Amino acid sequence: MSASRDAATLAHPRVAFVRDLWALTKPGITAMVLCTTAGGLYLAPGPIARLRALVVLLTTAAVVSGANALNQYLERDLDGLMARTRNRPLPAHRLDQRVALWFGLALAALAVPILTWAGGAMTGLLAAIALGVYVLVYTPMKQVSSHALLVGAVPGAIPPLIGWTAAMGRPTLPGMALFGVLFLWQLPHFLAISLYRKEDYARAGLKVLPLVHGERATRLAIVAYTALLVALTLTLTPLGLAGRAYFVLAALAGAAFVAMALRGLTKTAGRRWARSLFLLSILYLVVLFAALIVDH
């Protein structure tokens, strides 16, 4: 199956080119951003026409795709040093780096103005901030400081606020709470990755927390951030975003997440635990947003 697909790709270079452009957008991350942006749109009490909402979602996806392409352009040499990224289009030399640069710039340049038109000035400003922080601050900062994790969590938490402001025109308190949930969720999520991919990050010279401050400090940080996250998710009910059913489910899911985080403090917890925590964090976010949508 794989050999026949590779043969087909060689026979159709345009197919390979489009596939590599698609890979530059990091489709999995973009899909998650679309879901959280749509969540912000749905949960906001303000009205928004369906066509404008669709444009907001599509242009947000374009901004994120452009940011991801520019990130891969800037990190092409580092990606070549890590096992999980060395087969990306640029380090594998399947795509000219100038194509990635112009592809990313074009997506961002086209999407931000259209998003501003569809969602309003505040929405466009938030998208521009997310793009700038991710590409110009977070990406180079990863080679300098472990605090890059906190900086990178800001653009990752902005999408639900983009959806919220598109409907409301301003970032009110419940919208900021959604931002906070996404911000805090990313911290244990990415710290878990940094634990089980520690050797990869060391080869690339990235300053992740386990390499700078050690595994024990990283595991303690995971517990602290997870506890803060769960506490914040429970405030969404008194803020009027969801009802009692959400509160109960968020409490139960949060207890499971914290329990898994606490397991990391035991002597037997190793790479397998870190990977399990990473996967559980994704499931937790899906359950949390599904409960929010259903019980809104």
C-alpha positions in Angstrom: 0.0 0.0 0.0 2.7 2.4 1.0 4.9 1.5 -2.0 2.0 2.0 -4.4 1.2 5.4 -2.9 4.8 6.5 -3.2 4.9 5.4 -6.8 1.7 7.4 -7.4 3.2 10.4 -5.8 6.3 10.2 -8.0 4.1 9.9 -11.1 2.0 13.0 -10.0 4.4 15.6 -8.6 1.5 18.1 -8.3 -0.2 15.7 -5.9 3.0 15.6 -3.8 3.3 19.4 -3.9 -0.3 19.9 -2.7 0.2 17.2 0.0 3.3 19.0 1.3 1.6 22.4 1.3 -1.2 20.7 3.3 1.4 19.3 5.8 2.8 22.8 6.3 -0.5 23.9 7.8 -0.4 21.2 10.5 -3.9 20.0 9.8 -4.4 18.4 13.3 -3.6 21.6 15.1 -5.7 23.7 12.7 -8.7 21.4 13.2 -8.4 21.8 17.0 -8.2 25.6 16.6 -11.3 25.5 14.4 -13.2 23.5 17.1 -12.3 25.9 19.9 -13.0 29.0 17.7 -16.4 27.5 16.9 -16.9 26.8 20.6 -16.3 30.5 21.4 -18.8 31.5 18.6 -21.5 29.2 19.9 -21.1 29.9 23.6 -21.1 33.7 23.1 -24.6 35.2 23.7 -24.3 37.8 21.0 -25.9 37.1 17.6 -23.8 36.6 14.4 -25.1 35.8 10.9 -24.2 32.3 9.7 -22.3 33.5 6.6 -20.1 35.8 8.8 -19.6 33.0 11.3 -18.4 30.7 8.4 -16.0 33.4 7.2 -14.6 33.9 10.7 -14.0 30.1 11.0 -12.4 29.8 7.5 -10.1 32.9 7.9 -9.1 31.8 11.4 -8.1 28.5 9.9 -6.1 30.4 7.3 -4.3 32.5 9.8 -3.4 29.4 11.9 -2.2 27.6 8.7 -0.1 30.6 7.7 1.5 30.7 11.2 2.2 27.0 11.1 3.9 27.3 7.7 6.0 30.2 8.9 6.9 28.3 12.0 8.1 25.4 9.9 10.1 27.7 7.7 11.9 29.2 10.7 12.5 25.8 12.3 13.4 23.8 9.2 17.0 23.1 10.5 15.8 22.2 14.0 13.1 20.0 12.6 15.8 18.0 10.7 17.4 17.1 14.1 14.3 15.6 15.7 12.9 12.1 14.9 9.2 13.3 15.0 9.7 16.2 12.6 12.6 15.2 10.3 10.2 14.0 7.6 8.3 17.3 7.3 8.5 18.8 3.8 11.3 21.3 4.5 13.8 19.2 6.5 13.1 16.3 4.1 13.9 18.7 1.1 10.6 17.9 -0.7 9.6 21.5 -0.8 11.6 24.7 -1.5 11.9 26.8 1.6 10.9 29.9 -0.3 7.6 28.3 -1.2 6.9 27.7 2.5 7.8 31.3 3.3 5.5 32.9 0.7 2.7 30.4 1.3 2.7 31.3 5.0 2.9 35.1 4.3 0.2 35.0 1.7 -2.2 33.1 3.9 -1.7 35.5 6.8 -1.8 38.6 4.7 -5.1 37.6 3.0 -6.8 36.1 6.1 -6.3 38.8 8.7 -8.0 41.6 6.8 -11.0 39.4 5.8 -11.3 38.1 9.4 -11.3 41.8 10.6 -14.1 42.6 8.2 -16.2 39.5 9.2 -15.5 39.5 12.9 -14.7 43.1 13.8 -11.6 45.1 14.8 -11.1 43.3 18.1 -11.3 39.9 16.4 -8.8 40.9 13.7 -6.5 42.4 16.4 -6.5 39.2 18.4 -5.7 37.1 15.3 -2.8 39.5 14.5 -1.5 39.2 18.0 -1.7 35.4 18.0 0.1 35.3 14.6 2.9 37.7 15.7 3.5 36.1 19.1 3.6 32.6 17.7 5.9 33.3 14.8 8.1 36.2 16.0 8.3 35.6 19.8 7.5 32.0 20.7 9.3 30.2 17.8 12.8 31.8 18.4 12.3 31.9 22.2 12.2 28.1 22.4 15.9 28.0 21.8 16.6 30.5 24.6 14.2 30.0 27.5 11.9 27.3 29.0 9.5 30.2 29.6 8.6 30.0 25.9 6.0 27.5 27.0 4.0 30.3 28.7 4.4 32.6 25.7 3.4 30.0 23.2 0.3 29.2 25.3 -1.1 32.7 24.6 -1.7 32.4 20.8 -2.9 28.8 21.5 -5.6 30.2 23.8 -6.8 33.1 21.6 -9.0 31.1 19.2 -12.0 30.7 21.5 -11.7 34.5 22.2 -11.7 35.1 18.5 -15.0 33.3 18.2 -16.3 35.1 21.3 -15.4 38.6 20.1 -16.7 38.0 16.6 -20.2 37.5 18.2 -19.9 40.0 21.1 -17.5 42.6 19.8 -15.4 42.6 23.0 -13.7 40.1 25.3 -16.1 39.9 28.3 -15.4 37.9 31.5 -16.8 34.6 30.3 -14.8 34.8 27.1 -11.7 35.6 29.1 -12.4 32.5 31.2 -12.5 30.4 28.0 -9.1 31.9 27.1 -7.8 31.0 30.6 -9.0 27.4 30.2 -7.2 26.9 26.9 -4.1 28.7 28.2 -3.8 26.5 31.3 -4.7 23.3 29.4 -1.8 23.7 27.1 0.8 23.7 29.9 0.4 20.1 31.2 -0.3 19.0 27.6 3.0 20.3 26.3 5.0 19.5 29.4 3.9 15.8 29.0 5.3 16.0 25.4 8.5 17.5 26.6 9.0 14.6 29.1 8.6 11.7 26.7 10.3 13.5 23.8 13.1 14.9 25.9 15.9 13.3 23.9 14.5 14.8 20.7 14.4 18.3 22.2 17.9 17.9 23.5 19.2 17.1 20.0 17.6 20.2 18.7 18.9 22.4 21.6 15.4 23.5 22.6 15.1 24.8 26.2 12.2 22.8 27.5 11.5 22.5 31.2 12.8 19.0 31.8 16.1 19.8 30.2 16.5 23.2 32.1 15.1 22.5 35.5 14.8 18.7 35.6 12.0 16.1 35.5 10.9 16.5 39.1 10.3 20.2 38.6 8.4 19.4 35.4 6.2 16.8 37.1 5.4 19.2 40.0 4.5 21.9 37.4 2.2 19.5 35.7 0.3 18.9 38.9 0.1 22.6 39.7 -1.1 23.7 36.3 -3.6 20.8 36.1 -5.1 21.7 39.4 -5.4 25.4 38.4 -7.0 24.3 35.1 -9.7 22.2 36.8 -10.5 24.9 39.3 -11.0 27.4 36.4 -13.2 25.0 34.4 -15.6 24.9 37.4 -16.1 28.6 37.3 -17.8 28.4 33.9 -21.1 27.4 35.5 -21.4 30.4 37.8 -20.3 32.6 34.9 -23.4 31.4 33.0 -21.7 29.4 30.3 -23.1 26.0 31.3 -25.4 24.3 33.8 -25.1 21.7 36.6 -24.6 18.8 34.3 -21.5 20.4 32.9 -20.3 21.2 36.4 -20.6 17.6 37.5 -18.9 16.2 34.3 -16.1 18.8 34.5 -15.5 17.9 38.2 -15.3 14.2 37.4 -13.1 14.6 34.3 -10.9 17.1 36.2 -10.5 14.6 39.1 -9.3 12.0 36.7 -6.9 14.4 35.0 -5.5 15.5 38.4 -5.2 11.9 39.5 -3.2 11.1 36.4 -1.0 14.1 36.9 -0.3 13.1 40.5 0.8 9.6 39.3 3.8 11.4 37.8 5.2 12.1 41.3 5.6 8.4 41.9 8.9 6.6 41.3 7.4 4.2 38.8 6.0 6.9 36.4 8.1 7.1 33.3 7.8 7.8 29.6 4.7 5.6 29.3 3.0 7.7 32.0 4.0 11.0 30.2 2.5 9.7 26.9 -0.6 8.6 28.6 -1.0 12.0 30.2 -0.6 13.7 26.9 -3.3 11.5 25.3 -5.6 12.0 28.3 -5.2 15.7 28.1 -6.6 15.6 24.5 -9.6 13.4 25.6 -10.2 15.7 28.6 -10.4 18.8 26.4 -12.8 17.1 24.0 -15.1 16.0 26.9 -14.9 19.4 28.5 -16.0 21.3 25.3 -18.6 18.7 24.4 -20.1 19.1 27.8 -20.0 22.9 27.5 -21.8 22.8 24.1 -24.5 20.3 25.2 -25.2 21.9 28.6 -24.9 25.6 27.4 
